[in-house]
Amino acid sequence: MENKKSIRNPFPKIAKVFKYEMKHSVRILLPVYAGLVVIALLTGLLFTTLPENDSFSFSFTTNINGVEGALEQASGFLLFLYMVIVIASAVFSAIVVAKRFSNGFLGDEAYLNLTLPVTIGEHLWGRVLSAIVWICIYIITMLISLLAVMIRLWKDLFGNLSQETFTTGLEFIVMVMSFALTLILFTYLINSIGHLSKKHRTFVKLLAVIVVLTVTSRFFGAFNVEYLDNHDKLSMAYIILYNSILSVIYGTATYFILKLKLNLE
């Protein structure tokens, strides 16, 4: 009787890759996010002691008049520090996720990873799911930190919050998530293309960025953007769909490059 090849269940292997990636990145990113929330909370608590006019200054001088002046200077500095950390943490998160991909597929860990009974697709899906989880964690951290900064405005904010505003906010969050995932898969693709070249990899990556972005802009320009600009809801939904399509394209291209052309020499 002829043996039929059994269908493999990929989810246990994907889960193991996901767990491994989260284990290595959590000890790097979690302290950064915790620090962001702490700075936001300190800023919000200082704002509650400001005068009724809610004024504060970004000009950090030594000329401080009384306790209120000191609190104004401190709260202004903390708010500035908070905004810097928000930007830095987003950039740092993208770098960490991209670095994990490079190390796991193209770096020192690649030799060990590719000898495991895990397919390229399972490796890639595990890392993509890890990236999605970190995007969600970052957005949740951002929302918590914003609420912490605006502690004294909670009553005004939530008292006037309409259903339309809430829905628009959710759509905006989904749009940001789709953009972040597209950006991460874009870095996966660029690193994979760069690894195809044995020499001048930096130049090849730069060239790949230019080519991919040019093709992407052509693809985006093929649609009636002016019409979408006049329809905010449709425009936001379109951007989510557009990012989703690009994510599939970038992810699929990365998969086939790694599957057919991966060279660890």
N, C-alpha and C positions, 0 to 999 in steps of 0.2 A: 504494500500500500504506500502510495507516494506521500511523503511528509510535507505538510503545508507550513509555510513560514508564518509563525505567529506574529501578530501585530504588537509592537512594543508600546508600553505605556510610558510616555516621556515625562509625566508629571513628577514622579519621585526624583528623577535626576535633576529636573529643573528646580525643584524645591531645595535640593542639596546645594546646587550652585548659588541659588538665591540666599540661602542661609549663610554660606561661606562669604559671599560678597557683603552681606549686611554685617556680619561679624567683624570684618576688617575695616569697614567704613564707619561703623557706629562709634567707635572709640575716637575717631577723628572729628566727625561732624557733630555729634551730640554735645560735646562741651561748647562748641561754637554757638549752637542754637540756644543752649542754656544761658550762655553769657549775653546773648541778644535779649532774652526775656528779662534777665536781671537788670540790665541797663535800662530797658523800657519801663520796668516797674519802678526803679529809682527815679526816673524822669517824671513818671506820672505822680508819684507821691510828693515830689517837690512842687509840681504844678498846683497841687491842692493847697499849698501854703502861700501862693502868689496873691497879689492884690486883686481886687474885683475886676480891674480892667484887663486881666489875663495877659498882660504885656510881659515880654521877656526879650533879652537882647543876645545877639551872637557876638557882640564885641566884648571880648574877655580882657578887661583892664584891671589894674590894681586899685582903681578908684571906686571903692565899694562903700556905699552909704548905709550903714546899719544892717540889721538882720535881713530885711526884705531885699536889699540890694545884693547881699551875699547869696541869697536863695535864687534871685533872678539870674545872677551870673552862673551859678552852679547848674540850674535847670537848663539854661541856654547851652552850656557846654555839654551836658548830658544828652540833650536833644541832637546836637551836632554829632556827638559820638555815636548815638543810636543810628542816625542816617548813614554814617560811614560804615558801621558794622552791617547794616542791612545790605548795602551794595557789596561790601567785601565778602559777606557770607554767601551771597548768591554766586559770585564769581568763584569763590573757594569751593563751593559745593560742586559746581560744574567741573572744576579742575580735578577734584578728587574722584568723581564718577568716571571722567574720561581717563584718568590715570589708572584706575582699577581695570578698565578695559584694556589699555595698552599693556599693562603688566601681565594680565591674565592671558591675552591672546598673542601679543607681539614681544613681550619682554621675558624676564627671567623665569616667571612662573609658567610660561607657555609650554615648555618641554614637559613639565609634570602634568599640567592640566590636560594636554592633548594625548597623554598616555592612559588617561582614565577612561573607563567604559561610558563615556558621555559624548554625544554627537556635537558637532559644531552648532547646530540649531538649538540644542538644549543649553549649551554654554551661553549662547547669545540671548536666548529668552530669559535665562536666570538673571543675567546682567541688566536686561531691559526692565524686568519686573523690579529689580532692586532700584534702578533709576527712577521708576514711577513712584515707588514708595517714598524715596527721598524727596521727590518733588512734592508729594502730598504732605510729608512731615514739614518741609520748609514753608509751605503755604499756611499750614496750621500754626506753625511757630510765628509767622508773620502776623496772622490774625490775632493771636494771643498777645503779641507784643504791641500791636496797635491799640488793642483794648486797654492794655496796661498804661500806655502813654496817655490815653484819653479817659482816664478813670473819672475825672470830675465832670466829663461831658456825657457819661453814659445815659443819664436821664434824658437829656436833650436829644441824643442820637437815636435811642431806641423808642422814645416817645413819639417821634415824628417819622419813624421808619414805615414806609408803605410797602405793600406787597410787590408793587412794580419795581421799587428800588431794591428789594430783597432778591427778586428774580434776576434783575440786571446784574447784581453783585455776584450771584451764583454763575451766571453766564460768563462774566468777566474772569472768574476764578478758573472755570473750565478752559477758557481761551488761553490764560496764562499757562496752565498745565500742558495744553497741547503745544504751545510755543516752546516751552522748556524741554519737552520730550523730543520735539523736532530738532532743537539745538543739540541735544545730547547725541541723537542718532546721526546728526550731521558730523559731529566730531568723530564718532565711530567710523563713518565712511571715509573721512579725510585721513585718519590714521591708517586705515586699511589700505587706501590707495598709496599713501606714502611708503608703506612697508613693501610694496611691490618693487620698489627701486632699491638696489643694493647701495647705490651712491647718490649723493645730493638729495637726501630724503626731505630735507627742509624745503628745498626749492620745489620738489615735486608736490609737497603738501600745499605750498603757497599757490602753485599753478592749479592744483585741484580745487582749492577754495574759489579761485577766480572763475574756473570753468563751471563748477557746480552752481555757484551763485548766479552766473550769467544765464544758465539754462533755467534755473528756478525763476528768475525775474521775467524771462520770456514767457514761461508757463503762467505766471501770475498776471502778466500784462495781456494775456489772451482773453481775459474776461473783462466785462464792463465794470471797471472799478468806480467810475464816476456815478453810475447808478447805485452801486452799493453804498457809496459814501452818503447818499441822501436817504438811506434806509438803515438806521443804526442797528436794529435788531437783526435784519438780514445780513448786514455787514459782519456782525460779530459771529453769527452762525456760519457764514461763509469762511471766515478766518479759521474757525475751528475745523471745518471740513477740509480746508486747504492744508492746514498743518497736519491733519490726519493722513491725507494723501501723501504728503512729503515724507512723513514718518515711515509709512509703508514702503515707499520707494527707497529711502535711505537705508532702512533696515534690510530690505530684500537685497539691495546691491551689496551691502556689507556682508551678508550671509554668503552670497555666491563668490565674492572675492576671497573670503576666508576658507570656503569649502573647496574652491578650485585652484586658487593661486597662493595659498599661505606658504611662505618660505621662511623658516627659522634659522637659516644658515647665517 
